[in-house]
Amino acid sequence: MQHVKIVEVGPRDGLQNEKQQLSVDEKLALIAELAAAGLTHIEAGAFVSPKWVPQMADSADVLAGLDLSGPIHYPVLVPNEKGLDAALVAGVREIAVFGAASESFSQKNINCSIAESLARFEPVIRRARDAGVAVRGYVSCVVACPYEGPIAPAAVASVAQALAEMGCYEISLGDTIGVGTPRQVLAMLEAVAHKVPITQLAGHYHDTYGMAIANICASLEFGLRTFDASVAGLGGCPYAQGASGNVASEDVVYLLHGLGYETGVDLDKLVACAHRIAARLNRAPSRVAKAHH
Ligand SMILES: CC(C)(COP(=O)([O-])OP(=O)([O-])OC[C@H]1O[C@@H](n2cnc3c(N)ncnc32)[C@H](O)[C@@H]1OP(=O)([O-])[O-])[C@@H](O)C(=O)NCCC(=O)NCCSC(=O)C[C@@](C)(O)CC(=O)[O-]
């Protein structure tokens, strides 16, 4: 049975966009539930400006409550050397830098151009790897940008290649505003796969139009075996107006198990976790959480 890796981004991508601020203890309880459900890659926070993303200001405290030397990976987002310094002090073993294929989104999200972001990431990736810290890379707006509209696949491939060549072990391709359908996603994947081995690629599909599951099916056919997802479908980027949450982790797990893939995740435990966090944040449960008893 083939394995598909799920990177759970709910505690970061999910909570960063929630109006309600969970306490550190509540974040740790959510992470513990996700780990108990079998998720082994759980994005735990972001070392970014608290002025830009206040919900992530307690990331060092969250990491302090985790077993960072255990079998579970707890990556955190890092945009620059200041964030890396703080993440290293917190004892991280994996970070994620995050660029974009759209100039406008790069400016809005991290206050610099694409070229400037890559120049910023170079010392971050080098220093992290020298410290034995693994580095993942994100490319946002791989289908379209909330400010510029459709994004050329070649632009995505160029940023993905740059991040891979700087040392990112995996490139997560973000349909940040969730507008993609399989044809656009496949056109993007074809362009990227010419520059970066498909085994290093992940799909990160927001679900604004309800197309994320279709895009995951198409990506599986194309050969991707790693997908980001968010418990209860939490999330969205504060700098991508209208972006809804990521695809719900429980929806992805239900799909993958139904297709005969192995994920290591216990769907019953994940659904119970989804119900609890959805209720805490006054959100409707996802389709699978609603239907799966
Ligand atoms: C990147 C910056 C900091 C640049 O922001 P900047 O203003 O250009 O940075 P700066 O160097 O001019 O510093 C401004 C202030 O921020 C501080 N600062 C500077 N760096 C840091 C840091 N690392 N951690 C904490 N503080 C920091 C710095 O110390 C200073 O503090 P002040 O003197 O004003 O008190 C800012 O734009 C930022 O934090 N942006 C937030 C980006 C973000 O987290 N967006 C959401 C995540 S990305 C996403 O959701 C998409 C993704 C990944 O999920 C995939 C997808 O769906 O597409």
Ligand as a Chemical Component Dictionary entry (heavy atoms), coordinates in Angstrom:
data_LIG
# 
_chem_comp.id                   LIG 
_chem_comp.type                 NON-POLYMER 
_chem_comp.pdbx_formal_charge   -5 
_chem_comp.three_letter_code    LIG 
# 
loop_
_chem_comp_atom.comp_id 
_chem_comp_atom.atom_id 
_chem_comp_atom.alt_atom_id 
_chem_comp_atom.type_symbol 
_chem_comp_atom.charge 
_chem_comp_atom.model_Cartn_x 
_chem_comp_atom.model_Cartn_y 
_chem_comp_atom.model_Cartn_z 
_chem_comp_atom.pdbx_ordinal 
LIG C1  C1  C 0  8.735  39.288 7.243  1  
LIG C2  C2  C 0  8.463  40.562 8.015  2  
LIG C3  C3  C 0  9.008  40.482 9.442  3  
LIG C4  C4  C 0  9.170  41.699 7.306  4  
LIG O1  O1  O 0  8.643  42.907 7.840  5  
LIG P1  P1  P 0  9.514  44.230 7.692  6  
LIG O2  O2  O 0  8.737  45.354 8.276  7  
LIG O3  O3  O -1 9.993  44.359 6.285  8  
LIG O4  O4  O 0  10.756 43.848 8.611  9  
LIG P2  P2  P 0  11.785 44.823 9.274  10 
LIG O5  O5  O 0  13.074 44.108 9.194  11 
LIG O6  O6  O -1 11.686 46.210 8.700  12 
LIG O7  O7  O 0  11.297 44.872 10.823 13 
LIG C5  C5  C 0  10.083 45.513 11.160 14 
LIG C6  C6  C 0  9.804  45.136 12.602 15 
LIG O8  O8  O 0  9.534  43.724 12.657 16 
LIG C7  C7  C 0  10.500 43.097 13.487 17 
LIG N1  N1  N 0  10.832 41.807 12.871 18 
LIG C8  C8  C 0  11.469 41.593 11.701 19 
LIG N2  N2  N 0  11.562 40.269 11.463 20 
LIG C9  C9  C 0  10.960 39.652 12.509 21 
LIG C10 C10 C 0  10.729 38.289 12.841 22 
LIG N3  N3  N 0  11.115 37.300 12.016 23 
LIG N4  N4  N 0  10.100 38.010 13.992 24 
LIG C11 C11 C 0  9.696  38.989 14.818 25 
LIG N5  N5  N 0  9.868  40.307 14.560 26 
LIG C12 C12 C 0  10.501 40.626 13.413 27 
LIG C13 C13 C 0  11.687 44.024 13.543 28 
LIG O9  O9  O 0  12.409 43.788 14.712 29 
LIG C14 C14 C 0  10.991 45.354 13.543 30 
LIG O10 O10 O 0  10.473 45.552 14.828 31 
LIG P3  P3  P 0  10.231 47.068 15.368 32 
LIG O11 O11 O 0  11.575 47.737 15.315 33 
LIG O12 O12 O -1 9.233  47.695 14.404 34 
LIG O13 O13 O -1 9.690  46.848 16.764 35 
LIG C15 C15 C 0  6.964  40.836 8.064  36 
LIG O14 O14 O 0  6.524  41.136 6.737  37 
LIG C16 C16 C 0  6.163  39.664 8.574  38 
LIG O15 O15 O 0  6.334  39.220 9.694  39 
LIG N6  N6  N 0  5.210  39.172 7.741  40 
LIG C17 C17 C 0  4.316  38.088 8.168  41 
LIG C18 C18 C 0  4.242  37.080 7.097  42 
LIG C19 C19 C 0  3.329  35.951 7.502  43 
LIG O16 O16 O 0  3.530  35.317 8.525  44 
LIG N7  N7  N 0  2.310  35.668 6.641  45 
LIG C20 C20 C 0  1.482  34.496 6.837  46 
LIG C21 C21 C 0  2.277  33.217 6.579  47 
LIG S1  S1  S 0  2.562  32.924 4.848  48 
LIG C22 C22 C 0  1.132  32.055 4.423  49 
LIG O17 O17 O 0  0.197  31.938 5.174  50 
LIG C23 C23 C 0  1.128  31.342 3.079  51 
LIG C24 C24 C 0  1.487  29.868 3.224  52 
LIG C25 C25 C 0  2.908  29.684 3.703  53 
LIG O18 O18 O 0  0.610  29.251 4.168  54 
LIG C26 C26 C 0  1.360  29.132 1.887  55 
LIG C27 C27 C 0  0.147  29.549 1.049  56 
LIG O19 O19 O 0  -1.003 29.271 1.453  57 
LIG O20 O20 O -1 0.388  30.137 0.022  58 
# 
loop_
_chem_comp_bond.comp_id 
_chem_comp_bond.atom_id_1 
_chem_comp_bond.atom_id_2 
_chem_comp_bond.value_order 
_chem_comp_bond.pdbx_ordinal 
LIG C1  C2  SING 1  
LIG C2  C3  SING 2  
LIG C2  C4  SING 3  
LIG C2  C15 SING 4  
LIG C4  O1  SING 5  
LIG O1  P1  SING 6  
LIG P1  O2  DOUB 7  
LIG P1  O3  SING 8  
LIG P1  O4  SING 9  
LIG O4  P2  SING 10 
LIG P2  O5  DOUB 11 
LIG P2  O6  SING 12 
LIG P2  O7  SING 13 
LIG O7  C5  SING 14 
LIG C5  C6  SING 15 
LIG C6  O8  SING 16 
LIG C6  C14 SING 17 
LIG O8  C7  SING 18 
LIG C7  N1  SING 19 
LIG C7  C13 SING 20 
LIG N1  C8  SING 21 
LIG N1  C12 SING 22 
LIG C8  N2  DOUB 23 
LIG N2  C9  SING 24 
LIG C9  C10 SING 25 
LIG C9  C12 DOUB 26 
LIG C10 N3  SING 27 
LIG C10 N4  DOUB 28 
LIG N4  C11 SING 29 
LIG C11 N5  DOUB 30 
LIG N5  C12 SING 31 
LIG C13 O9  SING 32 
LIG C13 C14 SING 33 
LIG C14 O10 SING 34 
LIG O10 P3  SING 35 
LIG P3  O11 DOUB 36 
LIG P3  O12 SING 37 
LIG P3  O13 SING 38 
LIG C15 O14 SING 39 
LIG C15 C16 SING 40 
LIG C16 O15 DOUB 41 
LIG C16 N6  SING 42 
LIG N6  C17 SING 43 
LIG C17 C18 SING 44 
LIG C18 C19 SING 45 
LIG C19 O16 DOUB 46 
LIG C19 N7  SING 47 
LIG N7  C20 SING 48 
LIG C20 C21 SING 49 
LIG C21 S1  SING 50 
LIG S1  C22 SING 51 
LIG C22 O17 DOUB 52 
LIG C22 C23 SING 53 
LIG C23 C24 SING 54 
LIG C24 C25 SING 55 
LIG C24 O18 SING 56 
LIG C24 C26 SING 57 
LIG C26 C27 SING 58 
LIG C27 O19 DOUB 59 
LIG C27 O20 SING 60 
# 
